[in-house]
Each structure stands twice: as structure tokens, then as C-alpha cells.
Amino acid sequence: MPENTPRALNFGAGPSPLPLSVLMKAQTSLLNYEGTGMSVMELSHRSKPFMQLMTHLKSTMRELLEIPNTHDILLMQGGGTGQFSAVALNLLAARAPRRQAYYAVTGSWSKKAAEEAKALGVEVVEAVNGAKELGGYTGIPPAGAWRLPENGGKAEEEVAYAYYCGNETIHGVEYSMPETLSNLNSFLPVSVPLVADLSSNILTRKIDWTRHAVVYAGAQKNIGISGVTVVVVRRDLLDTATPEHIPLVLDWRVCAQADSLYNTPPRRWGGLRGLDQRAAEKSSLLYRTMDESDGYYRCPVDPGARSRMNVVFRLANEDLETKFLEESVKTGFVQLKGHRSAGGIRASLYNAVELSAVEALAKFMREFQAGHPL
Ligand SMILES: Cc1ncc(COP(=O)(O)O)c(C=O)c1O
């Protein structure tokens, strides 16, 4: 890459861009991490500097996410996809003999998670299905459409857990807490562990730890880069002795007992303070640009469930979308193409995406509209 190439304005859905300051720090410490004379990639995971790094990472995570001592923080491998399986295996074991789980299907990721659970022997009940209720994954279905086990009922004795995905990265559908999430909260008995896949919106808003038993997220969007999966698990779910064997790399108890160092961990992560307000500011700028475009840009998602992380929109036709993407690349924007299963445009606004990049995109959208009238 020529030295004077400007930094790309990267709106990719993951891996996300990284702050320049983090990249520069990684560059300088590559040959000599903290006076060790080697890079962090070469350090033994049993060495003091590496253990200190792990402790620092976990305590930062605990502080940023305000995680109480009732919950343990595990650093695992296998990404969000690994946790689709881990959730099913660990919770079937911890909550035996219960075999049912309620999945709120609001987009491709919760659908995949439900399918994996089913394949692993969970009796999956769809608490709600956005595609069936709304004709597509365009929002969070209203309270009346939800089916959850009743408080104190027999179902509760049979339900191992309930599951939702906080932000559907492909469809741009996000639970707007606390209003919409209250559908889950008010109907679900407190004794049923609630699991959240927050892969694409962790570290962007507070989490109610009195309600969430398990929260997980791959690091590659809002925390750092790929390779590490953060799994926060309520400790009572780690205490259970069960005869069922869970593959070692997916077993939360094995990971917790070894302080996340059961086997050689990946050496790639960063950290970033994410702010709810900043996420709202960035995304509302794009939604406002669409709303003020007289229908030139159309967001398919219900206003109440529009994602702050993955802003999806359509233009009048696919030819115009192709032109939009071509011109966006010439202007310096990259990875604005929507997911192949959904089409259209998708701008991902994770924590490291600067407001100035979003302002530039909004400006580009206005100029494109002016230059290509319908
Ligand atoms: C919400 C969500 N869950 C799960 C995954 C799967 O994560 P991974 O690619 O880390 O397996 C993704 C990936 O983009 C995602 O966006």
C-alpha cells in the first residue's frame, strides 16, 4: 500500500475497523511487549506478563460492563458460532433434566442458533418468529405475538433456558431496551435463565445482570478483533456436576476452572469504552438522512427496532444500489454492501467507527441523491 493512501472509511459488519491509536500501539509493541524482548504472540500463556494481561482484560471488562460477582467472565475461542453449540450443551447439562428452550427468532443469527440447538437435542420452541409475524425480519413482533412459559407453570419445570439475539447484524434489527426487551422480561419466569447473543452490540449499552444469566459476544465488532469470544455466565450455572461430557473447548466449567487458560489462547484483542449516546448519535444521523430523503433511501426496519449498529437501507432499484456502492468506493468508503442474503446497503457503526466517518457518509448520501434524481 503506498504510504500516502488514506485510512479507509470502513463500515464493515465485522471484523470492524480498529482505532488508529490501537494499531499504532500494536505496531510498536510487536517486537518488544512490555520489556520482554518479544511479541505478545510469542509469550507463554503461563508467563507472568501474559497472566497480567488476562487479568487486566477481565477486570476492564467487568468494570465497563458493570458485571457483578454473581457472574464469571470466560474468554473462549470458537466465536459466536461456537457459543450457539456451547449454550445448548452447557445449559442442557446444567439444567438437566429440562430439555426445552425458547428461542426468539428475529433474524438470521437467532435462527441459526435455534437450528444448532435443535441439532444438539434441545426441544426448541419459537417464542416468536419475526419472519412469520411480520412477513420478514423487519422488527421485533409486538407483545401479543410472543409465546413464553408461564410463571410457576409446568412448562417452567421443563424449560432449560430462553434465548434472544440483541442485535441482528444482517437485518439491522435491534431490541430497543428497555421497552421492547420488556416483552421477554415481563413474560419470562425469573427462574428461567435468559441468554443473550450480543455479538454486535455489546459495550454499547448497559446490561441488566439481574435478568441475564448468560451473555456472549465475539470480540471482532465492538471490543477488538476476532479470535476471542467473551462469555459471561452466572456462577450457579457453573457449579453443577453433570455426567454428560461436553467437548472441552466448549465446556464453560472447564474454562472457568482454568481461569480461561485451559489451552493456548489467541493473542489478539483490544479494548474500547463504548457509549450508548455515541451509538445513538451516529445511527440517528443516518436514519435522519433517510427520513429526510423523500423516500429516496428506505429503511425496511420498524422505527422502534432500528439497529444502532447495523444501519440497513435500500434505494429505488438494484442498478441504483450498484451505482451507489461503486461511487462510495471511489469516495473512500468500504464494505457498505448489504449481506448477500439481504441485499441493499448496510453501514455498520461499531464503537471504533468515528462520528466524522458517519458524517462523511451522510454527506455522500445527500450528494448521491442530488446527482442521481429519480
Ligand atoms: C449477532 C451475531 N451472532 C453470531 C455471529 C457469529 O459469530 P462468529 O462469526 O464469531 O462465529 C455473528 C457474526 O457476525 C453475529 O453478528
The ligand as an SDF file (V2000), in Angstrom:
LIG
                    3D

 16 16  0  0  0  0  0  0  0  0999 V2000
  -25.2570  -11.4470   16.1110 C   0  0  0  0  0  0  0  0  0  0  0  0
  -24.2390  -12.4490   15.6690 C   0  0  0  0  0  0  0  0  0  0  0  0
  -24.1750  -13.6410   16.3030 N   0  0  0  0  0  0  0  0  0  0  0  0
  -23.2780  -14.5840   15.9540 C   0  0  0  0  0  0  0  0  0  0  0  0
  -22.3810  -14.3600   14.9310 C   0  0  0  0  0  0  0  0  0  0  0  0
  -21.3970  -15.4320   14.5650 C   0  0  0  0  0  0  0  0  0  0  0  0
  -20.1770  -15.0370   15.0660 O   0  0  0  0  0  0  0  0  0  0  0  0
  -18.7650  -15.6890   14.6210 P   0  0  0  0  0  0  0  0  0  0  0  0
  -18.5110  -15.2560   13.2200 O   0  0  0  0  0  0  0  0  0  0  0  0
  -17.8330  -15.0940   15.6280 O   0  0  0  0  0  0  0  0  0  0  0  0
  -18.9140  -17.1460   14.7650 O   0  0  0  0  0  0  0  0  0  0  0  0
  -22.3910  -13.1350   14.2490 C   0  0  0  0  0  0  0  0  0  0  0  0
  -21.4280  -12.8610   13.1750 C   0  0  0  0  0  0  0  0  0  0  0  0
  -21.4230  -11.8370   12.5420 O   0  0  0  0  0  0  0  0  0  0  0  0
  -23.3400  -12.1630   14.6350 C   0  0  0  0  0  0  0  0  0  0  0  0
  -23.3870  -10.9750   14.0240 O   0  0  0  0  0  0  0  0  0  0  0  0
  1  2  1  0
  2  3  1  0
  2 15  2  0
  3  4  2  0
  4  5  1  0
  5  6  1  0
  5 12  2  0
  6  7  1  0
  7  8  1  0
  8  9  2  0
  8 10  1  0
  8 11  1  0
 12 13  1  0
 12 15  1  0
 13 14  2  0
 15 16  1  0
M  END
$$$$
